[in-house]
């Protein structure tokens, strides 16, 4: 077997648009409301089950 030297040319394929950088330290607390309990929903579910 004999292997000849081959010149391989390559490049980097980049997108044609610019990337969007987002804010890394986003505050999600205002999007999520932590609740103490779900008693009203549970009571409504019982009423729906009873047919009231």
C-alpha positions as CSV (number, residue, x, y, z in Angstrom):
1,X,0.0,0.0,0.0
2,X,1.1,3.5,-0.7
3,X,-0.4,6.6,0.7
4,X,0.2,9.9,-1.1
5,X,0.1,13.2,0.7
6,X,-3.2,15.1,0.2
7,X,-3.8,18.8,1.0
8,X,-7.1,19.2,2.7
9,X,-8.5,22.7,2.8
10,X,-11.4,23.6,5.2
11,X,-13.2,26.5,6.6
12,X,-15.7,27.4,9.3
13,X,-19.4,27.6,8.3
14,X,-21.0,30.4,10.3
15,X,-24.7,31.5,10.2
16,X,-25.7,34.5,8.1
17,X,-27.3,36.2,11.0
18,X,-26.1,37.5,14.3
19,X,-26.8,35.8,17.6
20,X,-29.0,37.3,20.3
21,X,-27.6,37.5,23.7
22,X,-30.2,37.2,26.5
23,X,-30.0,38.5,30.0
24,X,-28.4,35.8,32.1
25,X,-29.6,36.8,35.5
26,X,-33.3,37.0,34.8
27,X,-35.6,37.3,37.8
28,X,-38.3,34.6,37.5
29,X,-39.8,35.3,40.9
30,X,-42.3,37.7,39.4
31,X,-43.5,35.0,36.9
32,X,-44.1,32.3,39.6
33,X,-46.4,32.8,42.5
34,X,-45.8,30.3,45.3
35,X,-49.1,29.5,47.1
36,X,-49.6,28.4,50.7
37,X,-52.4,25.9,49.8
38,X,-54.9,24.8,47.2
39,X,-57.9,24.6,49.6
40,X,-60.3,26.6,47.4
41,X,-59.6,24.5,44.3
42,X,-60.0,21.3,46.4
43,X,-63.4,22.5,47.8
44,X,-64.6,23.3,44.3
45,X,-63.5,19.9,43.2
46,X,-65.5,18.3,46.0
47,X,-68.6,20.4,45.0
48,X,-68.2,19.4,41.4
49,X,-68.0,15.7,42.4
50,X,-71.1,16.0,44.6
51,X,-73.0,17.7,41.8
52,X,-73.5,21.1,43.6
